[in-house]
Amino acid sequence: MHLNNTIAIPSHDLMHNNQKVSFAFRTMEEIHERNGNVPDSPHRHDYYTVLWAKNVCGQHIIDYQEFAIMPNYVFFVSPGQVHQVITFGKPEGVVIMFTFEFLQQNHISTDFISDLGLFSCTSTTPPLLLNKQGSLALSQIVETMQEAFNGQTQYRTEVLGAYLKLFLIECNKYAPGPGTDNTQSIQAGRSILKRFRRSVEKNFRKWHKVSDYAGSLNITSDYLNNVIKTAIGKTAKDFIQERIILEAKRLGIHTNLTNKEIAYQLGFDDPSHFSKFYKNIDKKAFSDFRTMLEKNPGQFPL
């Protein structure tokens, strides 16, 4: 099968006042009005996005997985992820966007972002739900951040960087924590998780087994599975498989490659093995996924 009408998902630069920037602050109301009250379309970008839905209901589709948008949900979208926001009625909330360069300018390490565990390269990280105390704390941070963004005060970038870090730290309080009280174990687990995620992102096209990654980390497969399960609630095997499935969907939508070519790109010597693998994980055939794409152009086949 060869698709000639594969959807081209637009990739957006981070812009403000028609200029490319490294940090931007928007309200959801502002974005909604700017789009003429028309629902968002699928898109991706090379920067981080934080969406705090203060008072809005709708749907947020991230890399083909649908999440409900409810009041006081906070979503985190990583660079490269494809997402679509659909709101019901006029939304109230904020959207904070920043680039790798902004992190570097403010001496915020990528390790800090990774250790928080808020951003993920897969679509399976659910939104955070804030309580009343968390909502109040974020409101105070966001108010100062918005004033700094709209102003031209000295050290404006540094102020934004400092409050971004405070915002993320506050959000981290509501992220699921490790299932252990052993501080040393927690730190070791974070280090392994960080290295594992980086290795998966680099090698998932050629390494499909937990043992491949465990060997590269000099630990056993059982230990790696236990650490990952404790840290993020799923096994290393699940994480690897989800990353392969996600890439298959991205290639299925963004390219005109045949199913066989996609199988080879993902490291499967036999396309039939890829077909079985995909159906076992996603519960439907990859060819059916692409057929739905043809029948519903411009929409995500969920």
Backbone bond lengths (Angstrom), bond angles and torsions (degrees), N, CA, C in turn:
res aa  C-N    CA-C-N  psi(-1)  N-CA   C-N-CA  omega(-1)  CA-C   N-CA-C  phi
1 M - - - 1.477 - - 1.519 109.37 -
2 H 1.304 115.89 137.51 1.466 120.48 -179.83 1.516 108.74 -134.17
3 L 1.329 115.82 120.77 1.465 119.79 -177.86 1.517 110.44 -91.57
4 N 1.313 115.55 127.37 1.462 119.44 177.69 1.522 112.13 -99.68
5 N 1.346 115.93 -11.41 1.457 118.34 -177.18 1.526 111.40 -118.17
6 T 1.353 115.39 35.14 1.452 119.72 179.32 1.523 110.22 -58.16
7 I 1.324 116.33 135.92 1.457 121.06 -176.61 1.523 110.77 -69.61
8 A 1.309 116.33 131.82 1.459 120.78 173.08 1.521 108.34 -92.28
9 I 1.324 117.13 109.73 1.450 120.91 179.80 1.528 108.69 -78.78
10 P 1.333 118.37 122.14 1.462 119.48 -178.46 1.520 111.96 -66.31
11 S 1.325 115.78 145.42 1.461 122.00 176.41 1.524 107.77 -113.58
12 H 1.329 116.55 122.72 1.455 121.54 -173.40 1.528 111.89 -100.78
13 D 1.325 116.44 133.47 1.470 120.99 169.57 1.524 108.60 -78.49
14 L 1.323 116.31 159.24 1.460 120.88 177.43 1.527 107.96 -84.30
15 M 1.331 116.30 112.12 1.456 121.94 -173.81 1.525 111.19 -122.77
16 H 1.329 115.05 150.45 1.464 121.85 171.21 1.519 107.82 -149.87
17 N 1.342 116.05 126.23 1.477 120.72 -176.96 1.523 111.30 53.58
18 N 1.338 115.35 43.28 1.468 122.74 177.40 1.521 113.63 64.09
19 Q 1.320 116.90 20.32 1.462 121.29 177.06 1.524 109.77 -124.72
20 K 1.329 115.38 143.94 1.453 120.01 177.02 1.523 109.09 -74.36
21 V 1.326 117.13 129.44 1.458 122.12 -176.27 1.521 109.80 -129.92
22 S 1.345 115.43 171.58 1.466 119.98 179.48 1.527 111.81 -105.31
23 F 1.334 117.03 -8.00 1.462 121.58 177.93 1.527 108.01 -148.02
24 A 1.338 115.91 140.75 1.466 119.48 176.78 1.522 109.43 -148.74
25 F 1.314 114.39 148.20 1.470 122.05 179.39 1.522 107.42 -126.70
26 R 1.330 117.38 128.98 1.454 121.87 178.21 1.531 108.61 -134.38
27 T 1.316 115.50 155.40 1.459 119.09 166.49 1.517 107.52 -96.61
28 M 1.325 116.55 152.60 1.456 119.64 178.00 1.520 110.93 -65.35
29 E 1.342 116.60 -31.77 1.460 120.44 176.80 1.534 110.53 -61.96
30 E 1.323 115.16 -44.55 1.467 120.99 -179.57 1.525 110.83 -61.00
31 I 1.327 117.21 -45.17 1.459 121.19 -179.97 1.525 110.66 -65.33
32 H 1.323 116.35 -40.99 1.467 121.93 -179.50 1.532 110.65 -61.69
33 E 1.325 116.74 -44.32 1.464 120.81 179.88 1.523 111.23 -69.80
34 R 1.324 116.49 -39.38 1.464 120.45 -179.98 1.523 111.17 -63.04
35 N 1.340 116.43 -32.97 1.469 121.01 178.79 1.520 112.50 -84.73
36 G 1.357 116.48 8.43 1.453 120.21 178.88 1.507 113.52 66.97
37 N 1.351 115.29 30.96 1.471 121.89 -179.47 1.526 112.88 62.10
38 V 1.339 115.90 19.73 1.461 121.39 177.78 1.526 108.61 -93.53
39 P 1.332 118.27 136.30 1.465 120.52 -179.81 1.520 112.53 -55.25
40 D 1.306 115.39 149.30 1.452 122.86 178.22 1.528 110.30 -59.33
41 S 1.324 116.56 152.74 1.462 121.03 174.87 1.530 108.51 -110.95
42 P 1.334 118.34 157.15 1.470 119.98 -179.95 1.523 111.50 -57.74
43 H 1.327 116.30 133.54 1.458 120.61 179.13 1.526 109.46 -156.88
44 R 1.300 115.27 170.84 1.459 120.77 177.78 1.523 108.10 -143.34
45 H 1.335 115.12 165.58 1.458 119.66 178.77 1.511 110.20 -155.65
46 D 1.317 115.72 164.52 1.462 121.54 -175.86 1.519 111.60 -98.74
47 Y 1.313 116.59 33.84 1.464 120.24 177.56 1.522 109.44 -140.89
48 Y 1.317 115.44 166.35 1.464 121.54 178.75 1.532 110.07 -80.37
49 T 1.315 115.22 145.34 1.462 120.88 177.50 1.526 109.47 -132.71
50 V 1.333 115.58 132.46 1.459 121.60 172.59 1.522 107.00 -118.30
51 L 1.323 116.63 124.71 1.456 121.97 179.97 1.528 108.54 -117.15
52 W 1.326 115.49 116.29 1.466 120.41 176.79 1.523 107.92 -106.65
53 A 1.318 115.91 107.88 1.466 121.85 179.43 1.527 108.65 -84.70
54 K 1.321 116.83 93.99 1.468 120.07 -174.68 1.526 111.70 -72.90
55 N 1.317 116.64 -45.09 1.466 120.31 179.55 1.521 108.48 -149.35
56 V 1.313 115.47 83.21 1.463 120.40 -176.26 1.527 108.88 -163.10
57 C 1.305 115.98 150.33 1.465 121.75 173.02 1.529 108.58 -125.07
58 G 1.303 116.15 150.31 1.457 120.19 179.68 1.505 111.81 167.55
59 Q 1.326 115.29 -149.16 1.457 122.09 -179.15 1.518 109.37 -134.37
60 H 1.330 115.67 141.35 1.454 121.46 174.25 1.520 106.78 -125.72
61 I 1.320 116.23 114.19 1.459 121.47 -179.46 1.524 108.16 -102.03
62 I 1.332 116.22 117.76 1.461 122.15 -178.07 1.518 108.46 -119.75
63 D 1.337 115.80 115.13 1.467 120.96 -178.41 1.519 111.25 46.82
64 Y 1.357 115.25 50.18 1.459 123.25 169.81 1.531 113.73 74.64
65 Q 1.340 117.72 10.87 1.456 120.88 172.94 1.522 108.76 -115.02
66 E 1.329 115.78 131.93 1.460 120.99 -174.31 1.527 111.73 -95.54
67 F 1.341 115.23 131.66 1.458 122.33 174.49 1.526 108.34 -121.84
68 A 1.315 116.31 143.55 1.464 120.00 173.66 1.520 109.27 -74.39
69 I 1.328 116.45 141.43 1.465 121.60 170.95 1.518 107.26 -98.88
70 M 1.311 115.61 123.09 1.458 122.10 179.84 1.522 109.04 -131.51
71 P 1.340 118.35 160.61 1.467 120.31 179.20 1.522 112.20 -54.74
72 N 1.327 114.26 134.83 1.466 124.30 178.25 1.519 113.83 68.50
73 Y 1.339 117.13 24.16 1.460 121.43 168.72 1.530 107.88 -87.69
74 V 1.330 116.10 140.60 1.461 121.11 176.01 1.527 108.00 -120.93
75 F 1.340 115.95 125.01 1.459 122.48 -179.44 1.529 109.73 -108.73
76 F 1.332 115.20 148.39 1.464 121.45 179.11 1.524 108.01 -127.88
77 V 1.332 116.66 120.43 1.461 122.10 -177.35 1.527 108.46 -115.95
78 S 1.321 116.11 125.22 1.464 121.66 -178.17 1.526 110.91 -85.35
79 P 1.333 117.10 159.08 1.471 120.52 175.38 1.527 110.83 -55.70
80 G 1.334 116.09 135.43 1.455 121.17 177.84 1.507 114.90 92.50
81 Q 1.328 118.19 -17.64 1.458 119.33 179.34 1.525 110.27 -74.47
82 V 1.323 115.49 142.53 1.461 121.58 177.91 1.522 107.43 -93.47
83 H 1.327 116.81 129.60 1.459 117.61 -179.95 1.521 111.30 -144.74
84 Q 1.321 114.23 163.43 1.459 122.30 -178.23 1.523 108.23 -147.16
85 V 1.327 116.48 128.17 1.463 122.16 179.91 1.524 108.91 -108.07
86 I 1.326 116.45 123.97 1.463 122.26 177.50 1.525 107.42 -123.10
87 T 1.331 117.18 116.69 1.462 120.33 -178.42 1.518 110.61 -113.69
88 F 1.326 115.36 152.08 1.456 121.95 178.90 1.528 108.27 -104.57
89 G 1.326 116.95 112.43 1.451 120.08 -176.43 1.521 111.07 83.25
90 K 1.327 116.06 -174.70 1.455 121.23 -178.73 1.526 109.75 -76.99
91 P 1.343 117.43 122.36 1.458 120.18 -175.20 1.528 112.69 -84.76
92 E 1.304 116.10 155.51 1.458 122.44 172.36 1.525 107.56 -128.32
93 G 1.318 116.33 120.15 1.456 119.98 -178.60 1.515 110.43 174.44
94 V 1.315 115.97 -175.25 1.461 120.91 -179.42 1.522 109.85 -132.38
95 V 1.329 114.76 152.25 1.455 122.11 176.51 1.521 107.69 -128.21
96 I 1.319 116.31 122.90 1.463 122.65 -179.67 1.524 107.63 -113.74
97 M 1.330 116.65 128.31 1.462 121.19 -176.46 1.524 109.86 -129.62
98 F 1.328 116.11 138.04 1.468 119.73 -179.59 1.519 110.22 -153.81
99 T 1.324 115.57 153.81 1.455 122.26 -175.12 1.522 111.41 -104.87
100 F 1.344 115.52 171.81 1.462 120.76 172.70 1.522 110.21 -57.76
101 E 1.336 115.33 -39.62 1.471 119.77 -178.30 1.527 111.06 -62.40
102 F 1.323 116.84 -37.85 1.470 120.16 178.73 1.527 110.46 -63.71
103 L 1.324 116.27 -40.66 1.464 119.78 177.23 1.526 110.38 -61.50
104 Q 1.330 116.14 -43.95 1.465 119.98 -179.66 1.525 111.52 -64.76
105 Q 1.328 116.94 -41.21 1.468 120.94 179.41 1.528 111.84 -59.37
106 N 1.312 116.13 -31.77 1.454 120.75 -175.82 1.529 113.03 -105.99
107 H 1.322 114.60 16.18 1.473 121.32 176.19 1.528 111.71 54.66
108 I 1.335 115.44 37.95 1.462 121.27 174.45 1.523 106.54 -99.87
109 S 1.306 116.80 112.52 1.463 120.41 -173.94 1.519 111.29 -74.64
110 T 1.318 115.53 152.46 1.459 119.76 175.28 1.526 110.16 -66.25
111 D 1.345 116.80 -24.71 1.466 119.90 175.28 1.520 110.78 -63.01
112 F 1.331 116.41 -37.74 1.461 120.28 177.96 1.525 110.04 -61.91
113 I 1.332 116.59 -45.15 1.463 121.07 179.03 1.526 110.13 -63.34
114 S 1.327 116.06 -42.77 1.461 120.68 -178.69 1.523 111.54 -66.61
115 D 1.330 116.91 -41.84 1.464 120.83 -177.90 1.523 112.48 -65.38
116 L 1.326 116.81 -29.56 1.458 119.40 178.60 1.530 111.42 -63.81
117 G 1.327 116.40 -32.84 1.456 120.24 179.41 1.512 114.12 72.54
118 L 1.334 117.43 16.55 1.463 120.35 -178.71 1.523 111.65 -83.87
119 F 1.336 115.30 -36.49 1.462 120.97 179.82 1.523 109.02 -98.44
120 S 1.310 116.07 142.67 1.458 121.13 -178.80 1.511 109.89 -137.55
121 C 1.343 115.84 152.35 1.467 119.28 176.99 1.526 111.09 -85.59
122 T 1.339 117.01 -2.04 1.459 120.40 176.96 1.525 108.93 -113.49
123 S 1.323 115.61 174.20 1.466 120.21 -174.77 1.522 112.92 -95.24
124 T 1.319 117.63 7.23 1.457 119.54 -169.07 1.520 113.47 -97.20
125 T 1.314 118.30 8.15 1.455 120.29 177.21 1.525 109.13 -85.27
126 P 1.334 117.87 112.71 1.474 119.77 -177.68 1.520 111.00 -73.64
127 P 1.333 117.58 163.42 1.469 120.14 177.43 1.525 110.85 -69.64
128 L 1.326 115.59 160.07 1.458 121.00 173.96 1.526 109.02 -89.08
129 L 1.309 116.35 145.93 1.453 121.52 174.76 1.519 108.53 -110.20
130 L 1.346 116.81 119.03 1.456 121.60 -179.36 1.521 110.79 -85.83
131 N 1.319 116.13 146.91 1.459 119.47 169.53 1.530 108.41 -91.29
132 K 1.334 116.52 -177.18 1.460 120.76 -176.13 1.526 111.74 -61.63
133 Q 1.332 115.95 -39.90 1.465 120.37 179.46 1.526 111.24 -64.90
134 G 1.343 116.05 -43.70 1.458 119.90 179.33 1.511 112.15 -65.56
135 S 1.326 116.56 -39.21 1.460 120.71 178.77 1.525 111.19 -62.66
136 L 1.324 116.17 -41.00 1.460 120.24 179.17 1.519 110.85 -65.35
137 A 1.347 116.51 -43.49 1.468 120.49 -179.65 1.525 111.10 -62.73
138 L 1.343 116.77 -43.81 1.461 119.52 179.76 1.524 111.82 -68.09
139 S 1.333 116.87 -34.37 1.463 120.47 179.15 1.525 110.65 -60.39
140 Q 1.317 116.72 -41.44 1.468 120.89 179.40 1.518 111.35 -66.20
141 I 1.330 116.24 -41.34 1.468 120.39 178.68 1.524 110.31 -65.88
142 V 1.325 116.29 -45.81 1.466 121.89 -177.18 1.525 111.21 -64.12
143 E 1.316 117.18 -37.76 1.471 120.60 179.66 1.522 110.75 -61.04
144 T 1.333 116.06 -45.52 1.468 119.84 178.71 1.525 111.14 -67.67
145 M 1.316 116.42 -38.74 1.468 121.38 178.95 1.530 110.67 -62.49
146 Q 1.316 116.35 -43.14 1.465 120.72 -179.74 1.522 111.06 -65.06
147 E 1.329 117.19 -41.57 1.472 121.39 177.60 1.527 110.52 -61.04
148 A 1.328 116.15 -43.20 1.468 120.22 -179.50 1.521 110.98 -66.62
149 F 1.325 116.73 -39.91 1.462 120.37 -178.64 1.523 111.53 -65.91
150 N 1.339 116.41 -39.74 1.461 120.66 -178.37 1.524 113.05 -82.58
151 G 1.317 117.30 -11.54 1.464 121.29 -178.88 1.520 111.98 -97.67
152 Q 1.296 115.31 -179.88 1.465 121.63 179.85 1.524 110.31 -130.03
153 T 1.327 115.52 38.53 1.456 120.34 -177.28 1.522 110.94 -73.81
154 Q 1.328 115.16 161.00 1.461 120.41 177.05 1.530 109.44 -63.55
155 Y 1.306 116.80 144.81 1.462 123.11 -179.86 1.533 111.78 61.62
156 R 1.315 115.89 32.20 1.468 120.62 -179.31 1.523 111.63 -56.85
157 T 1.331 117.23 -46.51 1.464 120.80 -178.88 1.512 111.12 -62.83
158 E 1.331 117.07 -40.57 1.462 120.81 180.00 1.531 111.44 -65.61
159 V 1.336 116.02 -38.08 1.463 120.25 178.03 1.533 109.78 -64.01
160 L 1.321 115.87 -45.37 1.463 119.67 179.39 1.530 111.15 -62.09
161 G 1.327 115.75 -40.80 1.465 119.89 178.87 1.514 111.99 -63.26
162 A 1.340 116.14 -42.41 1.460 120.61 -179.40 1.528 111.34 -64.89
163 Y 1.320 116.21 -42.71 1.468 119.26 -178.29 1.530 111.94 -76.09
164 L 1.320 117.15 -28.41 1.459 119.14 172.98 1.526 109.53 -62.80
165 K 1.322 115.80 -43.79 1.464 119.74 -179.55 1.528 110.38 -63.59
166 L 1.335 117.06 -41.62 1.462 120.90 177.29 1.530 110.93 -62.63
167 F 1.319 116.04 -41.25 1.466 121.39 179.54 1.529 110.27 -59.71
168 L 1.326 116.69 -47.73 1.459 120.92 -177.74 1.529 111.37 -67.70
169 I 1.321 116.59 -37.82 1.470 120.23 177.98 1.524 110.12 -64.50
170 E 1.318 116.75 -40.29 1.458 120.26 178.24 1.532 110.03 -64.68
171 C 1.325 117.07 -42.22 1.465 120.56 177.79 1.521 111.45 -62.24
172 N 1.323 115.88 -35.38 1.460 120.36 -177.50 1.528 112.23 -61.35
173 K 1.333 116.84 -23.44 1.469 120.36 178.59 1.526 111.42 -63.63
174 Y 1.326 116.65 -23.60 1.459 121.08 -175.56 1.527 112.38 -103.92
175 A 1.338 116.11 2.58 1.459 120.11 176.87 1.525 109.40 -80.19
176 P 1.330 117.63 146.60 1.471 120.04 177.64 1.519 110.34 -57.88
177 G 1.321 116.96 129.88 1.461 121.41 -178.21 1.516 111.99 -91.69
178 P 1.344 116.65 165.84 1.462 120.78 177.42 1.522 110.31 -62.48
179 G 1.303 116.31 149.34 1.446 120.89 -179.13 1.503 114.01 -84.76
180 T 1.312 118.78 44.25 1.455 123.31 178.29 1.505 109.85 -152.97
181 D 1.325 116.59 152.01 1.457 121.48 177.26 1.515 111.94 -100.71
182 N 1.319 117.00 1.72 1.455 121.75 -178.10 1.525 109.49 -82.60
183 T 1.343 116.40 108.30 1.467 120.97 -176.20 1.514 112.11 -59.08
184 Q 1.319 117.30 -42.58 1.464 120.74 -179.51 1.524 110.40 -63.42
185 S 1.342 115.49 -40.52 1.461 120.07 178.61 1.515 110.99 -65.60
186 I 1.345 116.65 -39.28 1.467 121.03 178.66 1.524 110.57 -61.25
187 Q 1.333 117.01 -47.19 1.462 121.25 -178.93 1.524 111.13 -63.35
188 A 1.350 116.28 -40.83 1.466 119.70 178.84 1.528 110.06 -64.77
189 G 1.344 115.27 -41.02 1.454 119.34 179.30 1.512 112.48 -63.82
190 R 1.325 117.07 -41.11 1.467 120.83 178.36 1.520 111.12 -62.04
191 S 1.320 115.93 -41.24 1.461 120.00 -179.62 1.522 110.59 -64.24
192 I 1.329 117.08 -43.67 1.465 120.91 179.62 1.518 110.26 -66.57
193 L 1.332 117.26 -43.35 1.463 120.93 178.95 1.514 111.08 -59.15
194 K 1.330 116.69 -44.42 1.463 121.47 -179.25 1.532 110.45 -61.51
195 R 1.330 116.03 -47.76 1.465 120.23 -178.86 1.525 110.93 -66.83
196 F 1.328 116.17 -38.49 1.462 120.79 179.13 1.521 110.83 -63.20
197 R 1.343 117.43 -46.70 1.466 120.95 -179.71 1.526 110.75 -59.99
198 R 1.322 116.11 -43.72 1.462 119.58 179.52 1.522 110.73 -63.18
199 S 1.326 116.11 -40.56 1.453 120.25 -178.78 1.527 111.33 -67.68
200 V 1.333 116.60 -39.83 1.466 119.77 177.73 1.524 110.42 -62.15
201 E 1.336 116.18 -45.26 1.461 119.91 -178.67 1.522 111.49 -62.09
202 K 1.313 116.55 -31.35 1.459 121.55 -178.35 1.524 112.45 -84.07
203 N 1.344 116.86 -33.15 1.464 119.45 -166.90 1.531 115.95 -120.73
204 F 1.343 118.94 3.04 1.462 118.62 -171.82 1.525 113.87 -61.95
205 R 1.324 117.45 -20.87 1.464 120.12 179.76 1.530 111.92 -74.85
206 K 1.327 117.05 -19.63 1.470 118.62 -178.85 1.526 112.85 -120.37
207 W 1.352 117.21 -24.40 1.464 120.43 179.01 1.528 109.13 -108.67
208 H 1.334 115.65 118.18 1.460 120.08 -179.02 1.526 112.55 -113.46
209 K 1.321 116.79 -7.92 1.463 120.90 -175.55 1.531 111.46 -105.76
210 V 1.330 115.09 146.25 1.473 120.44 176.73 1.518 110.10 -59.97
211 S 1.315 116.37 -36.80 1.471 120.28 -177.67 1.523 112.35 -61.35
212 D 1.339 117.46 -31.53 1.468 120.33 177.67 1.525 110.39 -61.65
213 Y 1.331 116.04 -45.97 1.464 120.88 -177.71 1.522 111.27 -74.48
214 A 1.328 116.30 -39.62 1.461 119.54 178.65 1.526 110.26 -61.17
215 G 1.328 116.34 -41.92 1.456 119.94 178.87 1.517 112.32 -62.01
216 S 1.330 116.27 -41.13 1.464 119.63 -179.81 1.527 112.05 -68.06
217 L 1.348 116.43 -23.09 1.468 121.39 178.65 1.528 112.29 -96.76
218 N 1.332 116.10 0.55 1.466 122.00 179.99 1.522 112.93 60.19
219 I 1.333 115.96 40.36 1.458 121.63 175.36 1.522 108.50 -135.99
220 T 1.332 117.73 168.65 1.454 120.29 179.89 1.526 110.32 -81.63
221 S 1.321 115.87 159.84 1.466 120.80 179.01 1.527 111.04 -63.52
222 D 1.333 116.90 -40.08 1.465 120.35 179.78 1.525 110.85 -62.70
223 Y 1.326 115.66 -42.57 1.468 119.24 -179.45 1.525 110.56 -65.74
224 L 1.333 116.83 -41.54 1.463 120.23 179.22 1.524 109.95 -62.91
225 N 1.314 117.53 -44.95 1.468 120.56 178.89 1.524 111.27 -60.07
226 N 1.325 117.03 -43.08 1.462 120.67 -179.26 1.519 112.05 -65.20
227 V 1.336 116.92 -41.31 1.465 121.12 179.85 1.524 110.65 -64.45
228 I 1.332 116.60 -46.61 1.462 120.78 -178.14 1.526 110.53 -67.08
229 K 1.333 116.26 -40.00 1.464 120.71 178.51 1.525 110.68 -61.60
230 T 1.327 117.25 -42.95 1.460 121.65 179.23 1.522 111.26 -65.93
231 A 1.342 116.39 -38.46 1.469 120.97 -174.44 1.523 112.84 -76.81
232 I 1.329 117.99 -42.34 1.470 119.35 -172.08 1.529 113.48 -127.94
233 G 1.340 117.62 4.18 1.452 119.89 174.42 1.515 115.51 80.84
234 K 1.320 117.14 10.96 1.465 120.76 176.64 1.521 108.27 -143.90
235 T 1.316 117.47 158.40 1.454 120.32 -178.45 1.527 111.16 -78.57
236 A 1.324 115.18 165.62 1.464 120.61 175.86 1.525 110.02 -60.36
237 K 1.320 116.66 -38.65 1.471 120.62 178.65 1.521 110.78 -60.77
238 D 1.330 116.86 -45.27 1.469 120.67 178.45 1.526 110.40 -59.19
239 F 1.329 116.62 -44.52 1.466 121.57 -177.32 1.525 110.38 -61.88
240 I 1.335 116.51 -45.06 1.470 121.10 -179.41 1.526 110.10 -62.82
241 Q 1.326 116.29 -46.53 1.464 120.41 -177.89 1.522 111.56 -64.21
242 E 1.330 117.23 -40.35 1.466 120.31 179.30 1.521 111.01 -63.29
243 R 1.335 116.53 -36.54 1.476 119.63 179.90 1.526 110.68 -67.88
244 I 1.318 117.28 -38.58 1.466 120.71 178.31 1.525 110.38 -66.61
245 I 1.329 116.81 -44.07 1.463 121.14 179.03 1.527 110.58 -61.74
246 L 1.326 116.38 -43.19 1.461 120.57 179.07 1.524 110.81 -59.58
247 E 1.330 116.95 -44.46 1.465 119.92 -179.33 1.527 110.84 -66.32
248 A 1.338 116.34 -36.04 1.465 119.43 177.34 1.523 110.31 -60.98
249 K 1.332 116.67 -43.15 1.461 120.12 179.59 1.527 110.99 -66.39
250 R 1.317 116.76 -41.44 1.466 119.45 178.56 1.527 110.62 -61.33
251 L 1.321 117.24 -44.71 1.466 120.73 178.67 1.521 110.85 -66.71
252 G 1.328 116.03 -35.13 1.460 119.64 179.11 1.508 112.88 -66.04
253 I 1.332 116.93 -30.18 1.470 121.17 -178.57 1.521 111.82 -93.92
254 H 1.319 117.07 -42.73 1.464 119.93 -169.78 1.519 113.92 -88.41
255 T 1.339 118.66 -10.50 1.461 120.33 -176.26 1.524 111.03 -129.25
256 N 1.303 115.77 168.86 1.456 122.38 174.43 1.523 111.21 -102.67
257 L 1.312 117.81 18.73 1.453 121.05 178.03 1.526 110.12 -63.53
258 T 1.325 116.50 145.66 1.454 120.45 174.61 1.525 109.07 -72.51
259 N 1.324 116.12 165.00 1.470 120.02 177.06 1.524 111.07 -58.95
260 K 1.323 116.00 -38.04 1.464 120.41 179.27 1.525 110.82 -64.80
261 E 1.334 116.22 -43.18 1.463 120.26 179.43 1.524 111.48 -64.39
262 I 1.322 116.19 -37.95 1.465 120.36 177.69 1.525 110.32 -64.97
263 A 1.319 116.40 -41.34 1.466 120.55 177.71 1.525 111.08 -57.97
264 Y 1.333 116.34 -44.93 1.462 120.15 179.46 1.531 111.23 -65.69
265 Q 1.338 116.96 -40.13 1.463 120.22 179.53 1.520 111.69 -62.03
266 L 1.323 116.00 -29.54 1.466 120.60 -178.12 1.522 112.74 -92.53
267 G 1.328 116.34 9.63 1.453 119.72 171.98 1.513 115.89 89.88
268 F 1.329 117.92 14.69 1.461 121.33 178.34 1.527 108.71 -95.93
269 D 1.338 117.20 120.66 1.462 121.22 179.23 1.516 111.82 -71.33
270 D 1.316 115.99 -28.72 1.465 121.50 -179.08 1.528 108.49 -119.74
271 P 1.343 118.60 116.41 1.474 121.22 -179.49 1.531 113.18 -55.84
272 S 1.335 117.37 -29.98 1.463 119.40 179.54 1.525 110.93 -66.41
273 H 1.347 116.56 -31.62 1.463 120.16 176.47 1.526 110.53 -67.14
274 F 1.322 115.74 -38.36 1.467 119.70 176.50 1.519 110.43 -63.71
275 S 1.338 116.74 -43.22 1.466 120.56 -179.32 1.526 110.87 -60.50
276 K 1.332 116.77 -43.70 1.461 121.14 179.01 1.522 110.94 -65.57
277 F 1.332 115.47 -42.45 1.467 121.11 179.82 1.525 110.33 -60.91
278 Y 1.323 116.58 -47.42 1.459 121.18 -177.32 1.525 110.73 -63.47
279 K 1.323 117.03 -46.61 1.462 120.38 -177.43 1.521 111.33 -66.20
280 N 1.323 116.92 -35.14 1.465 121.04 179.52 1.525 111.49 -65.54
281 I 1.340 116.58 -35.17 1.466 120.52 -177.66 1.520 111.40 -87.91
282 D 1.329 117.73 -46.77 1.461 121.61 -172.94 1.529 113.09 -92.80
283 K 1.324 116.83 -6.39 1.470 123.21 176.64 1.520 113.81 67.95
284 K 1.320 116.77 11.80 1.466 120.17 172.12 1.520 108.03 -151.27
285 A 1.318 115.85 157.45 1.457 120.31 -176.45 1.525 110.93 -70.36
286 F 1.335 116.17 147.60 1.464 120.52 178.00 1.525 110.42 -63.38
287 S 1.329 117.16 -34.83 1.470 120.06 178.16 1.526 110.54 -64.22
288 D 1.343 117.56 -33.76 1.468 120.52 176.94 1.524 110.60 -68.58
289 F 1.321 116.04 -37.38 1.471 120.44 176.86 1.527 110.46 -58.73
290 R 1.314 116.83 -45.34 1.462 119.95 -178.14 1.532 111.62 -73.73
291 T 1.321 117.01 -30.15 1.463 120.09 175.70 1.518 110.32 -64.75
292 M 1.342 116.64 -42.98 1.462 120.36 177.16 1.517 110.46 -62.16
293 L 1.331 116.15 -34.09 1.461 120.64 179.09 1.522 110.63 -64.66
294 E 1.310 116.62 -40.37 1.467 121.30 179.00 1.532 110.96 -66.38
295 K 1.324 115.95 -38.86 1.469 120.40 -176.38 1.531 112.47 -76.90
296 N 1.334 116.45 -23.82 1.471 120.59 -177.07 1.524 109.91 -128.19
297 P 1.333 118.63 64.91 1.472 120.85 -179.34 1.517 111.08 -61.17
298 G 1.337 113.91 139.63 1.470 119.50 178.85 1.500 113.81 88.08
299 Q 1.343 118.01 -1.50 1.444 121.30 178.22 1.521 109.65 -123.23
300 F 1.348 115.50 155.82 1.462 119.63 176.63 1.516 109.33 -82.55
301 P 1.331 118.96 129.14 1.469 120.49 170.30 1.524 108.03 -77.06
302 L 1.319 118.84 107.03 1.459 121.73 -174.83 1.515 111.12 -85.08
